[in-house]
Amino acid sequence: MASRPRSSRLRRTLLAALVTASVAVPVSGAARPGAVPAPAPAALAPLRDATPAALDARYAANRAGIRAAARMAADHGDLRRAAALRTLAGPAHRFLSFDGRDGGRTTEVFGDLAHAERIAVLVPGSDTDLDTYGRFRAGALALGNEMHKRDARSAVVAWLGYRTPSTVSPTVLTPGRAEVAAHQLRSFLRELESTAPSTAGRLTLVCHSYGSVVCGRAAAAGLRAADIVLYGSPGTGTGTVGGLHTRATVWAGRGAHDWIADVPHGRLQLPGLTLGFGPDPMSEEFGARIFDAGATDHSHYLMPGSVSLTNIARIASGAAPTGGRHA
């Protein structure tokens, strides 16, 4: 009898969140600048190998595309976007893909991908686009530096390959964006595996917030990842680790000051609509291995010197994290 009141409370909470987001998003959206135009990226052949020459050619082609996007942004009058894009076109940046349209889609490499024996693919959560790319990139760079301390032959790939939802919007409560993104992530990982098949078993998916839902959807397609790391996660869309249908070891961590802990975990099926993403990945019910994420908040898991960054890097490097438990 206790399950019915709990289900009723969950229904009311999720519906209230949806209504709140529906009201809030037009207000927040009204203050946001209009979309900045960008050219369609040049068609590039699939990357068939990860030799230094092949990668350098891909990086150069994308630098040209970013410079073209910068010129278009300047012509549009958005000098801030244009300046940011000119920085991204610099020699320190190595993009496997770039598309400046509709908020932006990017795949940037940190480290020597041609010789990497361990690769971490970072999948972002909500509110990640070209306007906020700096914070996503800073986290990827920090993870790459931390992994490099343990294994010089490692690389991080920051994959912003989908249109992320806004935190204050109805879409962040539903799996719709994740379902589309999962297909795109699987396609990218297949291409990455074909270029460096020897690293497939040493690949780690590092999934933040709504990115956990994306990784959960993608995992069921038989990804050859060694580990999947969920942090600051609202859920994966499945009830248990077994529901992900993956051979990867699934890890979950949450900082002591992360507001996501207060979000109701569950899933509510309505006619034509699914709200929520199932059990808390930190719960015994879900069954992930738990790692210590320290005292971080929702936005600073990859802060240099943090417990969370250290443990995520240890997992991606093939070492056991410090602290934590097996749920």
N, C-alpha and C positions, 0 to 999 in steps of 0.2 A: 504493500500500500504506500510505502514511502516514496517509491519511484514516481508516482503520478504527480504529487506536489512538486518534486524536483523538476520534472519535465515541464510542468506548468510555469514554474519560475524561470526556467531557461527560455521558454517560448516568449514570456513577457520581456525578459531582459534583452534578448536578441532583437525582438521587434522594436523595443524602445531605442536600441542602438541604431537600427536601420532608419527609423523616423528622424532621430537626431541628426544622423549623417545626411539624410535627404534634405533637411532644412538648412544645415550648415554649409553644404557644398556650394550652393549658388552664391552665398555671401562671401565665402573664401575665394571662389572662382572669379568673382567680380573684381577683386583686387589684383588678380594676377595679370601680367602682361600678355598681349596677344601672341599667338604662335609666330615664331620667327621662321621665315621661309628658308629652305635649304635645297640644294640640287639633289636629284636622284644620284646615288652612288654609281660609279662605273661598274659594269658587270665584270666580276673577277672569276676566273676558273677556280674550281675546287682546289684547295691546298692538298696536294697529294703526298708531299713529304716535308719533313721539318728540317731540311738542310739549311745551313746558314744562308746560302745564296737564295733559296726559295723564300725564306722568311724575310730577308732583306728586300726582295722584290715586292712582297706583299706589304711590308711596312711603308715602302716608298710610295706605292700606289695609293695607300690610304692617307698618307700625308698630303698628297696632291688633292684628294677629295676634301680633306679638312680645310685646306687653304681656299678651295672653291667655296665651301660653306661660309668661311670667314668673309670672303668678298661679298657674298650675297647678304649676309647679316649686316655688313657695313652699309651696303646700298639701301637696305631696309631701314637704316637709322638706329639699329641696336649696336652701338659701339662697344658696350660691355660684352655682349655675346661674341662680337667679332674679335675682341682682344683675347678672350678666353680661348677661342678656336685657334687663333694664331699661336698661342702657347702650346696647345695640344699638337700642333703641326711641327713642333720643334724636334730636334734629333733625339731628345731624351725619351720620347714617347714612341711606343711600338704597338701599332694597332693591327690586329688581324682583320678587323672589319670596322667600318664607320658609316653611319647614316644619320645625318643631322635633322631629318624630318620628324615631325610629330613627337617632339620631346627628345629624340635621339636614341640611337641604338649603337652600342660600341662594344668592342672586345679588345682589351688592352693586355699586353703581356709584361710581366715584371720578372726579370731573370732571363737566363739563357735557355729558351725553350728547345733549341736544337740539341742540347746535350743534357736536358733535365731527365733525371731518373724518378723524380717525384713531382707531381703537379697537383696544385690545389686550384679548383675552379670556384670562384667566389660569386654567389648569386644574391643580388640585393633584394631588399624589401621595398615597401611603399615609399613614395615621394623621391625616387631616384631618377634623375634625368640629366640633361646637359647643364641645367641651371644649378644643380646640386652635385654635379659630378666630382667636384673637388673633395668632398668628404668621403665619397665611395672610393676614389682613387687613393686617398691618404690611408684608408684602412687596408687596401690591397698592398700598398707599398710597405706598410708596417708588417703585414703578415709575411710578405716576401723576405723582408730583412730578418725577421725572427726565424723563419725556416732556414735561411741561408746560414745562420749561426750553427745549425745542427747538421745541415747537409748542403754543401756548396752546389751540388747538382740538383737543384730544385727550382721550381718556377711557380708563379701564381698567375692565373688568368682571370681578370676581372670581366665578368660576362654581364653586360647590361643589354641583353638581347630581347627585351620585351617592354611593353608599355606598362610601367608599374602603376598601381592604383594610388590615389591620394589617400592619406591617412584619414582625412575627414571627407568620406564619400561612401555611398552604398556599396561600391565595388569592392572595397577592402573587406567586406563581410562575406563575400561570396567567392566561389572558386573559378568564376568565369575567366578572369585574366590568367589565372594559373594554368588552366587547361590549354589555352593557346600557347602560353610561354613554355609549357612542358614539351610540346612538340618541337618548338624552336631549340630548346636546350638539348633534347635528344639528338636533333640533327647536327648541332655543333659538336657534341661529344663524339658522335660517330665519325665526323670528319677529323677531330683531334686524334681519335684512336687509330684512324687509318694512316695518319702521318707519323705516329710514334707508337706502334702497337706494343712495344715492350713495356711502356709505362702504364698500360690500361689497368693492370692489376694494382698499381700504386697511385691511383688517382683518387683524390678526395674532393667531394662536393661540400662546400662550406656555405650554409644557407641561413640567411638572416631574416627574421620576421616573416613577412608574406612570402619571401623567397623559400621558406620551408614548405609552403603549400606547393610551390612550383616544383621543388625537388621531390616532394612526395608523389606528385603526379608523374614525374619523369621516371622515378625509380622503378615503377611497375613494368617498364619496357625492357627490363633486363640489362640495365647499365652495368658495365664492368668496373665499378668503383670499389675500392677497398674499404672506404669509410664514407659515411654521410654525417655531417655535423650540423645539428639544428641548434640555433641559439636565438634567444629572444623570440621564441616561436609561439604563434597562436594555435598551432596544430598542423597536421599534414593532410587532413581530409580522410584519414583512415583511423580505425579504432585501435590498432596495435602495430608494433613493428612488423609482425607477420603479414599484416595487410599491405605492406609496401612491396612484398614479393621481391625482395632483393637479397643477395648474398652479402652485401656490404654490412659492416658493423655500423650500427646506427647510434650516434651519440646525441645527448641533449644537455644544454647548459642554460642557466638563467642567472643574471646578476641580481644581487640582493636589492637593488634600487630600480629594477626594471618594472615599469607600470604594466607590462603585459601580463604579469602575475594576477592582476586584478580584473582582467578581462574574462568573462564567463567562457569556459571551454565546453564545447558540446556541438551538436549538429542538429539543425531543425529543418526537416523537409516540408516545404510548403508547395502548393500547386505551381509548378513551373519555376520554382526558386529554392535553392539550398542556402541556408544561413549557418555560418560557423564551420569549424574544421575538425570537430571531433575532440577526443580527450587531450588533456595537457600532456605534451611529450615528456614532461618531468615526472609524470605519475607512474606508479607501479603498474597500473592498468595498461599503459602504453608499452612499457617494457624496454625502453632504450637504456643504454649505458649512460650514466650521469657523470658529467665532469664539473669540477669546481670553476665557476665563472667569477668568483670574487664579489666585490661590492659595486660592480659597474651598473650603469643605467642602460636604457634601451639603445642609446645611440653611440656608446663608447666601448663596445666589446673589443675592438681592435686598436685600442689606445696603447701606444708604446709603453712598456713597463707594467701593463696590467696583468693580473692573474688570468683573465679570460684569454687575452692574446697568447700568453705563454702556453696555455693548455691547448688551444686550437692549433697552434703551430706544432706542438708536440704530436698531436694526433695526425696532422697532415704529413709530418715527417716520419711517421711509423713508430713513434714512441708512445708509451702509456702516459696519460695526463696525471698530474699530481692531484690527490684528493678525489672526491666523488665516490660513486657507488654503482653497483649494477642493479637496476630496478627489476 
